[in-house]
Amino acid sequence: MQTMIDAGVNLTSSQFSPDLTDVIARAKEAGVASMLAIGCDLDSSKESIMLAEQHTLYSTVGVHPHDAKDAPDNLCHELKCLIASSDKVVAIGECGLDFNRDYSPRPKQQEVCLSQLQLAEEINYPVYLHERDAHDALFALLQQVEVNGVLHCFTGDLSALRHYLDYGLMIGITGWVCDERRGQTLQELIQYIPLDRLLLETDSPYLLPRTIKPKPKSRRNEPQYLIHVAEKIAQLKQCSVNEVMSATSANFMRLFVR
């Protein structure tokens, strides 16, 4: 059976606390060969490493823009220590800018994001990027460094997509593409993303694909549902699901695994 890699799971979410082992087992049964556990602050980064070690997965370490206001002054030192602690750490993030919810002041978001981008450049690690309603500001920061990475859960417009692709980033696609209400723009943009620049993500427990039938009783998304993202992309790109699964798995390994 062709397998997939889920390039973004919030395994430290409290929604997974009761049955995380079962969630991971169901994912493997559904053809998800591995997954990337996302760190959003120092505590969740440490926990993501622990889970990656325990379940033979991969992990990121970083501070999400929502949590930028609480980032310590010695953030880069702390992140370096976490990276050195485990070979399961493959990227810096989730970092970036979120001008949609503004849970942290924008100048602080930019400061904390840039420090993580500079660290990634310094130690030659990929970045796992978050951006909401902040394309111009994030791209200005990216212009100050030379990094590889992925723009996670892309939901922007064609101009933003072209900028990120021209910069060299991969593009992470989630169940947003399966949403007939708010995912129409993304569906139209899939044709512009080359197969060798795509990554599949669930971003679970969020963004449950609306194409699942019958819908699960729980509204919680899980890595086992990654196939629905792959199927939608295959439909939009008019290629086989196996092509999508194979290409995105190869992309993940090329970007993250050394």
C-alpha positions in Angstrom: 0.0 0.0 0.0 1.2 3.5 -0.9 1.9 5.5 2.3 1.7 9.2 3.2 3.5 11.5 5.6 1.4 14.0 7.6 3.6 17.1 7.6 1.8 18.8 10.5 0.0 17.4 13.5 -0.7 19.2 16.8 -0.1 16.0 18.8 0.2 18.0 22.1 -3.3 19.2 21.9 -5.5 18.4 24.9 -8.0 16.9 22.4 -5.6 14.0 21.9 -4.8 13.4 25.5 -7.4 10.6 26.2 -6.4 8.4 23.3 -3.2 9.6 21.6 -1.8 6.0 21.2 -5.0 4.9 19.4 -4.9 8.0 17.2 -1.4 7.2 16.1 -2.3 3.5 15.5 -5.3 4.5 13.4 -3.1 6.7 11.3 -0.7 4.0 10.6 -3.5 1.6 9.7 -4.7 4.3 7.2 -1.4 4.5 5.5 0.2 7.4 7.3 3.8 6.1 7.6 5.0 9.0 9.8 4.0 12.5 10.9 5.5 15.8 12.1 4.6 16.8 15.6 4.4 20.6 15.9 5.9 22.7 18.7 4.1 26.0 19.3 6.0 27.2 22.4 8.9 25.8 24.5 6.7 23.5 26.5 4.8 22.0 23.6 8.2 21.7 21.7 9.6 19.6 24.5 6.5 17.5 24.6 6.5 17.1 20.8 10.1 15.8 21.0 9.1 13.3 23.7 6.2 12.0 21.5 8.4 11.8 18.4 10.9 9.8 20.4 8.2 7.5 21.9 6.4 6.8 18.6 9.3 7.1 16.1 8.0 10.3 14.5 9.5 13.7 13.7 9.2 17.0 15.6 9.6 20.8 15.2 10.6 23.2 17.9 9.6 26.9 17.9 7.3 29.6 19.0 4.0 30.3 17.2 3.1 33.9 16.5 0.1 33.6 19.0 2.7 32.8 21.7 5.3 35.3 20.7 4.4 37.7 23.6 5.6 35.0 26.0 8.8 34.1 24.2 11.9 34.3 26.5 14.8 36.7 25.7 17.1 33.7 25.3 14.7 31.9 22.9 17.3 30.9 20.3 19.6 29.4 23.0 16.6 27.4 24.3 15.8 26.2 20.8 19.4 25.2 20.1 19.4 23.1 23.3 16.2 21.4 22.2 17.5 20.7 18.7 20.7 19.3 20.2 18.7 17.0 22.5 17.2 14.8 19.8 17.7 13.8 16.2 13.9 13.7 15.9 13.9 17.5 15.6 13.8 18.4 11.9 12.6 22.0 11.7 12.3 25.3 13.5 8.7 26.4 14.0 5.8 26.7 14.1 6.9 30.3 13.6 5.6 33.2 11.5 3.0 36.0 11.6 -0.7 36.0 12.4 -2.4 39.4 11.7 -5.8 37.8 11.7 -6.2 37.1 15.4 -3.3 39.3 16.7 -3.0 37.3 20.0 0.5 38.8 20.3 1.4 42.4 19.3 2.6 42.6 15.7 6.0 44.1 16.5 6.7 41.2 18.9 5.5 38.7 16.4 7.9 40.1 13.8 10.8 40.2 16.3 10.3 36.6 17.5 9.7 35.3 13.9 12.9 37.0 12.6 15.0 35.6 15.4 13.8 32.0 14.5 14.4 32.6 10.8 17.9 33.8 11.6 18.6 30.8 13.8 17.4 28.5 11.0 19.7 30.2 8.6 22.6 30.0 11.0 22.3 26.2 11.7 20.9 25.3 8.2 17.5 24.0 9.4 14.2 24.2 7.6 11.5 26.4 8.9 7.8 25.5 9.5 6.0 28.8 8.7 2.5 30.1 9.8 1.0 33.1 8.0 -2.5 34.6 8.3 -3.3 38.0 6.7 0.4 38.9 6.9 1.9 38.0 3.6 3.7 41.3 3.0 5.2 41.4 6.4 6.3 37.8 6.5 7.8 38.1 3.0 9.8 41.2 4.1 11.3 39.1 6.9 12.1 36.2 4.6 14.0 38.7 2.3 16.4 39.2 5.2 17.5 35.5 5.3 18.1 32.5 3.1 16.1 29.6 4.5 14.3 26.4 3.2 11.0 25.3 4.6 7.3 25.0 4.2 4.5 27.6 4.3 2.1 25.5 6.4 -1.6 25.4 5.8 -1.5 27.8 2.9 -4.7 29.8 2.4 -3.5 32.9 0.6 -4.0 34.3 -2.9 -2.1 33.8 -6.1 0.3 36.6 -5.5 1.3 35.2 -2.1 1.6 31.7 -3.6 3.9 32.9 -6.4 6.1 34.8 -3.9 6.5 31.8 -1.6 7.2 29.4 -4.6 9.7 31.8 -6.1 11.4 32.1 -2.7 11.8 28.3 -2.8 9.3 27.2 -0.1 7.2 24.1 -0.2 3.5 24.6 0.3 1.5 22.7 2.9 -2.1 21.8 2.0 -4.6 20.8 4.7 -8.3 19.9 4.8 -9.0 23.5 4.0 -8.9 22.4 0.3 -11.8 20.1 1.0 -14.1 22.9 2.2 -16.6 23.9 -0.4 -17.4 27.1 1.4 -14.1 28.8 2.2 -11.7 26.6 0.3 -12.7 27.6 -3.3 -9.7 30.0 -3.8 -7.3 27.3 -2.6 -8.9 24.8 -4.9 -8.3 27.1 -7.8 -4.7 27.6 -6.9 -3.7 23.9 -6.6 -3.0 23.8 -10.3 -0.2 26.4 -9.8 1.7 24.3 -7.2 4.1 21.8 -8.8 3.8 18.3 -7.3 7.4 18.5 -6.2 6.6 21.5 -4.0 3.6 20.1 -2.1 3.2 18.6 1.4 0.1 17.0 2.9 -1.0 18.1 6.3 -4.0 17.5 8.5 -3.2 20.2 11.1 -5.3 17.9 13.3 -7.2 18.1 15.6 -8.3 21.1 13.5 -9.6 21.4 9.9 -11.6 18.2 9.6 -12.0 17.6 5.8 -15.6 18.3 4.9 -15.5 15.7 2.1 -15.5 12.8 4.7 -18.7 10.8 4.3 -20.2 9.9 6.6 -18.9 12.6 8.8 -17.3 11.3 12.1 -19.4 11.8 15.2 -16.5 13.7 16.7 -15.6 17.0 14.9 -12.0 16.2 15.8 -9.6 15.8 12.9 -7.0 13.0 13.0 -4.0 12.0 10.9 -6.0 9.0 9.6 -8.0 11.4 7.5 -5.0 12.6 5.5 -6.1 10.5 2.6 -9.0 12.9 2.0 -6.6 15.8 1.4 -4.6 13.7 -1.0 -7.7 12.6 -2.9 -8.9 16.2 -3.3 -5.5 17.4 -4.6 -5.4 14.5 -7.0 -8.9 15.4 -8.3 -7.9 19.1 -8.7 -4.6 18.3 -10.4 -6.1 15.5 -12.5 -3.6 12.9 -11.5 -3.7 9.7 -9.4 -3.9 9.7 -5.7 -0.8 7.5 -5.7 1.2 10.2 -7.5 0.2 12.7 -4.9 1.1 10.4 -2.0 4.4 9.4 -3.5 5.5 12.9 -4.5 4.5 14.5 -1.1 6.3 11.8 0.9 9.4 12.3 -1.2 9.2 16.0 -0.7 8.9 15.6 3.0 12.0 13.4 3.2 14.0 15.7 0.9 13.1 18.8 3.0 13.3 17.5 6.5 15.2 14.3 6.8 19.0 14.5 6.8 
